[in-house]
Amino acid sequence: MRRKTLTANGTTTTGRTEPVLIHFEDLDAMGVVHNARYVLLFERALAAYWSRAGWPFDPGGPRFAEVFFAVRESAIIYHVPITRAGTVQVQLWLDKLGTTSLVYGFKVLSEHGTVLHAEGRRVQVRLDPVTLRPAPIGPALREACGPLLCPSGAGGTG
């Protein structure tokens, strides 16, 4: 993960980026990354970032109850198809950190950050693992979210 300014299609963005490998099975019959796989690319980047930050999504881990989130909303805009296996960059940030929810923004960029393949957002709600009801995001995780937060709702752009 690195903090980097990337330019794609004439827009400059600052945020955290994770390299993500596109596997052959991510391609569809037309030889492009299937639209449903873009969510998986975001998931791979998110899991890598949070695991390295000490918050892995491990049901046997001591922090699992704190990272028990459900997806409430997901939206993706597709720009340029990815036409081969290899590495892309997934940039991610937090647009909002609420009491029980958070809103991620993300971009899927070419390996060198020059082509914007897709962009989107995802809303997640923290749940109590026993009751499955919304639960507050605790202070330790809230602090860990700090490096991903965009200043004044800038939406990852700058």
C-alpha angles and dihedrals in degrees: 000000000000139000106240143156110237128188120209125167092347097308124112119215133182121204147100117305132197125192110234126191119230108215125208089248089060088070121088129218090280092057097251130109107275113246093240091057093067088075088053091051089054090047091052091051093045093049092049093049096047094042091054089047090057098258106103121175092243117144089205094051125102094240098047095106089055093054097043099127133160125206112246100174137007130182132175132185114201119213114163123008120242104233105188147033114265139086129324131176119242113199117200138181142157117253092182139013110195133176096274103002144048135200120220125198120199144176129200108215135179118268092270095038096246100113124056106215099173143340134198152144136241131197117207129186123206111233132198101244092221102044098025088222124130112279132189119266105246125238096253094053091041089056091047089055091061098093091054097048116108114222114252095351092296089160094229093298127114 
